């Protein structure tokens, strides 16, 4: 049995890889780490993050008079390989013949799509860690003019994101709205003929633009409007405390604090109601004197409602790592093989065994991901 399967396994792996490439977006766009070394669930991968540097005047003279070099305090993010997903199914002998004829049966294709969609959804979910926002909180805007895309570029520029490579990932609604903007479908704006015929979004305004069917909707209630927050914390603090209110914001909520420019994302919640303490990103700004920013003792907060979770980002805002799973034990009618995609860096493992006159197939994948630099991304509020 194993020898017979060995003949068609390469075909199955190749066809599965083709299906994988057709159904993922985000793994192609973020910073990817890959190694051919086999791993297991629970292993970790460390991603270095460089520290910020400043340019200084050059001074000459005696060594004792020279300015000491800047302290370098690079940090790192440890990404656990804690996502081990599988999709299994059974195929009849007739299905095996169909594989040999050159196409993957529908059930096998569906299993690969399920894994691809899960990876994509996990990476898209990191939008809830971003504090940058292009749009107006609480207003259902979407893409109405080219200025809505320009503003996303402006937000990334203000957050000092590198210019390239940048991406804008939109959902089905966002794509439909963008294709209704003349600059995205008119040849006079440099759109190629094939892109016009196929209705494809092309690179515009410094963004590689992609539509991802897995882009969801962020449903965030208008917020506990009776909550105000204190500002007796020092400048650069990453916490604010509730001054009043019977309910609290959830982790991932994007809020606008009155009298402070910019938005903040809630990273943690300790306590409840009027005694809640919120972790926030970014830190509170400093005032003109270097102390806490001048403001009233307490201020109200505004938050977004429901909007399509479109996202603009530089590649390094997040990291995605994957490792091939160990081949596993073979024999007794079982075949185990792995295949790696050199483009997406995803590695799939296929385990095949014979059970009850059918052949059982199980695809699985091991990966990890993490938000690395929040300032390199922003939410783009679309029509819910």
C-alpha angles and dihedrals in degrees: 000000000000092000091052092050091047087067095059101029093086089054092049093049093047093048091046090053091052091052090048093054092050094054107044131075113160100056088062093054108044130069106283129202119195138172131176089222111113117242141184134216112288097034116126135218123204119217115196119226115197121229121243117264133198132210113247136191116266113238127191132200137075118358091242089059096050121109114253115250119260118271111251114209107173115183133205139210120222113214116198117216090227102135110092111164132176140186119193136179142156128250130198125230087259089059090054089057089052090055090053088052090062111265136086116245114247096252093053090048090050091053093054090046090053092057093044092050092049092053091047094049092050092053093045089051090069087080088087089069094058123099097187113099132185109201137027120302113242094015121109099223117144124171108320102148139009087263089073089064093041089055091057088054089049092053092052091047091052089050089053095242113169114258098238140079098019127160138193114204117192136180128237092276092048091050092050091051094046093049087056089061110091095225090063099051108023121098089214087069092055098266111151122239095245091051090052093049093047095041091235125162110233133199110295137168093358095309130113097219121211134175114221119190089205093066105118137189125272106222108197118162118234084265136246093303092191091064119103126176134222124236102197088114118107124258114281090028115146096205135072126184127222115252095190141350140103097231135038143218121262126237108275095032114139113220139181112214114210116251093017122097115233135019134283132209121218108239100174141005124210120181127359141266116345092356096055120127116205127207109215142188129242106033121254111273124246124247126237092275093050093254127101114321112268111256143123119291091258136015138188126249133225125199139184127264125209118331138154107266099239113164137201117196150149114247094251096059088095140014129221123193131185133178133192114254118238112272093244129210120316131194136076090075097313127125122191122187137163132206130190126208109222091204105048094023090226117144122205127193122205123201119189128190137162118244132165097344091310135091116244117213125192125184117192138174136194121208147142135203140184142182104249108176117014093192091066094068141049139189116244109209110226136176110289 
